[in-house]
Amino acid sequence: MKKEVLRVSKNKWLEIKNQAEVTEIYINGDIESDVVNDGFLEVFGINDTNIYPLDIKDALKEGENKEVHVHINSYGGDMFAGVAICNMLKNHKGKTVAYVDGLAASAASIIAFGCDEIIIPSNAYLMIHRVSCGIFGNADDFLKQIEVLEKLEDGIANTYQEKAVEGVTKEQILNDTERDNYLSSEEAVRYGLIDSVFR
């Protein structure tokens, strides 16, 4: 079946292809908020290799009602941008399938969980961990930020738990995010976090 490339970023970190019935999205860069997508880097001749929620929104609009395959190989990035893309995929009218080509880490793993189905080869990985941030301030500022981080982690755990097998609790998932936890496909299947393993 002949494919038509609808839009490709300058260095192909984000690539969208359209077939008769399937839109394919390739995410091979860092996940970033649209707030920083202001062309600042390009002024200095630096290629912007980030993936932005509005790019995904445009791709889904072009492939409205079609099945969407999201191919992911990313270390992650901005949590809120990942959540935004996750929810866009959840709201897409057509079927959505995530293919973890190498690594879906951090915010990129959140994107995968926005799809109806997650497929991962036996030599690819999911990486989940606690939400992190940088902060400057006094003791009160740090204590307040702890509350915020715990609230954000609770929301992310809900996202993961939606696909977990019956009996896997949010507490188990939160425990598994206490460190950078690289899950093989077999481990992710045991948790019920992914649907299929390619061998």
C-alpha positions as CSV (number, residue, x, y, z in Angstrom):
1,M,0.0,0.0,0.0
2,K,1.5,3.3,-1.0
3,K,2.2,5.8,1.8
4,E,2.0,9.5,1.6
5,V,4.1,11.6,4.0
6,L,1.9,14.4,5.2
7,R,4.4,16.2,7.4
8,V,8.0,15.5,8.5
9,S,9.9,17.7,10.9
10,K,13.3,18.9,9.7
11,N,15.3,16.0,11.2
12,K,12.5,13.4,11.4
13,W,12.2,13.3,15.1
14,L,8.5,13.5,14.5
15,E,7.2,11.9,11.4
16,I,3.6,11.4,10.3
17,K,2.6,9.1,7.5
18,N,-0.9,8.5,6.2
19,Q,-2.2,5.3,4.6
20,A,-5.6,4.5,3.3
21,E,-6.9,3.5,6.8
22,V,-4.0,4.1,9.2
23,T,-2.1,7.1,10.3
24,E,1.4,6.4,11.6
25,I,3.1,8.7,14.1
26,Y,6.8,8.3,14.9
27,I,8.0,9.9,18.1
28,N,11.8,9.8,18.3
29,G,12.6,12.9,20.4
30,D,12.1,14.6,23.7
31,I,8.5,15.4,24.8
32,E,8.2,19.2,25.5
33,S,5.5,21.7,26.3
34,D,4.2,23.9,23.5
35,V,5.0,26.9,25.7
36,V,8.7,26.6,24.7
37,N,7.9,26.0,21.0
38,D,8.6,29.6,20.0
39,G,11.4,29.2,17.5
40,F,14.1,30.5,19.9
41,L,16.5,27.7,19.1
42,E,16.2,28.2,15.3
43,V,17.3,31.8,15.7
44,F,20.7,30.4,16.6
45,G,20.7,27.8,13.9
46,I,19.9,25.0,16.4
47,N,17.5,22.3,15.2
48,D,14.5,21.8,17.4
49,T,14.3,18.1,18.0
50,N,11.4,18.2,20.5
51,I,7.9,16.6,20.1
52,Y,5.0,19.0,21.0
53,P,1.4,18.2,21.9
54,L,0.1,20.5,19.1
55,D,2.0,18.5,16.5
56,I,0.2,15.3,17.7
57,K,-3.1,17.2,17.7
58,D,-2.6,18.2,14.1
59,A,-1.6,14.7,13.1
60,L,-4.7,13.2,14.8
61,K,-6.9,15.8,13.1
62,E,-5.5,14.8,9.7
63,G,-6.2,11.2,10.5
64,E,-9.6,11.8,12.1
65,N,-11.5,8.6,12.6
66,K,-8.6,6.5,11.2
67,E,-6.7,3.9,13.2
68,V,-3.5,5.5,14.6
69,H,-0.2,3.7,15.2
70,V,2.2,5.5,17.5
71,H,5.8,4.4,17.2
72,I,7.8,5.5,20.3
73,N,11.6,5.6,21.0
74,S,12.0,8.4,23.5
75,Y,13.6,9.1,26.9
76,G,10.6,11.3,27.7
77,G,10.5,14.9,28.8
78,D,7.8,17.2,30.2
79,M,5.2,15.3,32.2
80,F,2.3,17.7,31.4
81,A,3.1,17.5,27.6
82,G,3.1,13.7,27.9
83,V,-0.3,13.7,29.7
84,A,-1.7,16.1,27.1
85,I,-0.7,13.7,24.3
86,C,-1.9,10.7,26.3
87,N,-5.4,12.3,26.6
88,M,-5.5,13.3,22.9
89,L,-4.9,9.7,22.0
90,K,-7.6,8.5,24.5
91,N,-10.1,10.9,22.9
92,H,-9.3,9.9,19.3
93,K,-12.3,8.3,17.6
94,G,-10.3,5.6,15.8
95,K,-8.4,2.7,17.4
96,T,-4.9,3.7,18.7
97,V,-2.0,1.3,19.0
98,A,1.4,2.2,20.6
99,Y,4.5,0.3,19.4
100,V,7.5,0.7,21.7
101,D,10.3,0.5,19.1
102,G,13.1,0.8,21.6
103,L,12.3,2.7,24.8
104,A,9.2,4.5,26.1
105,A,10.6,6.2,29.2
106,S,9.1,8.7,31.6
107,A,6.7,11.0,29.8
108,A,6.9,8.9,26.7
109,S,5.6,5.9,28.7
110,I,2.6,8.0,29.6
111,I,1.9,8.6,25.9
112,A,1.9,4.9,25.3
113,F,-0.8,4.4,27.9
114,G,-3.1,6.8,26.1
115,C,-3.4,4.1,23.4
116,D,-6.0,1.4,23.3
117,E,-3.3,-1.2,22.8
118,I,0.4,-1.3,23.6
119,I,2.8,-3.6,21.7
120,I,6.4,-4.1,22.6
121,P,9.2,-6.3,21.2
122,S,11.0,-8.6,23.7
123,N,14.1,-6.4,23.4
124,A,12.4,-3.1,24.1
125,Y,11.6,-1.4,27.4
126,L,9.2,0.8,29.4
127,M,10.7,3.0,32.0
128,I,8.6,4.5,34.8
129,H,9.8,6.6,37.7
130,R,8.7,9.2,40.2
131,V,7.9,12.7,39.0
132,S,10.9,15.0,39.4
133,C,11.4,18.8,39.2
134,G,13.8,21.6,40.0
135,I,13.0,24.1,42.7
136,F,14.5,27.2,44.3
137,G,13.1,28.6,47.5
138,N,12.8,28.2,51.3
139,A,11.7,25.3,53.4
140,D,8.0,26.2,53.0
141,D,8.4,26.2,49.2
142,F,10.0,22.7,49.3
143,L,7.3,21.3,51.6
144,K,4.6,22.7,49.2
145,Q,6.4,21.2,46.2
146,I,6.4,17.8,47.9
147,E,2.6,17.9,48.1
148,V,2.4,18.9,44.4
149,L,4.7,16.0,43.4
150,E,2.7,13.5,45.4
151,K,-0.5,14.7,43.7
152,L,1.1,14.4,40.3
153,E,2.4,10.9,41.0
154,D,-1.0,9.8,42.1
155,G,-2.5,11.0,38.7
156,I,0.2,9.2,36.7
157,A,-0.3,6.0,38.8
158,N,-4.0,6.2,37.8
159,T,-3.0,6.3,34.2
160,Y,-0.8,3.2,34.5
161,Q,-3.4,1.3,36.7
162,E,-6.1,1.7,34.0
163,K,-4.2,-1.0,32.0
164,A,-2.9,-3.1,34.9
165,V,-4.3,-6.5,35.5
166,E,-6.9,-7.0,38.2
167,G,-5.4,-7.0,41.6
168,V,-2.4,-4.7,40.8
169,T,-2.9,-1.7,43.2
170,K,-2.0,1.9,42.8
171,E,0.3,1.4,45.8
172,Q,2.2,-1.3,44.0
173,I,2.7,0.9,41.0
174,L,3.8,3.8,43.1
175,N,6.3,1.5,44.8
176,D,7.6,0.5,41.4
177,T,8.2,4.2,40.5
178,E,10.5,4.9,43.5
179,R,13.5,4.4,41.3
180,D,14.1,4.5,37.5
181,N,12.4,1.2,36.8
182,Y,13.2,-0.3,33.4
183,L,10.5,-2.9,32.6
184,S,11.2,-5.6,30.1
185,S,8.3,-6.6,27.9
186,E,7.9,-9.8,30.0
187,E,7.7,-7.8,33.3
188,A,5.3,-5.3,31.7
189,V,3.0,-8.2,30.6
190,R,3.0,-9.7,34.1
191,Y,1.7,-6.4,35.4
192,G,-0.8,-6.3,32.6
193,L,0.7,-3.0,31.5
194,I,1.1,-4.0,27.9
195,D,-0.9,-6.1,25.5
196,S,1.5,-7.9,23.2
197,V,5.1,-8.9,22.9
198,F,6.8,-9.3,19.6
199,R,9.6,-11.9,19.5
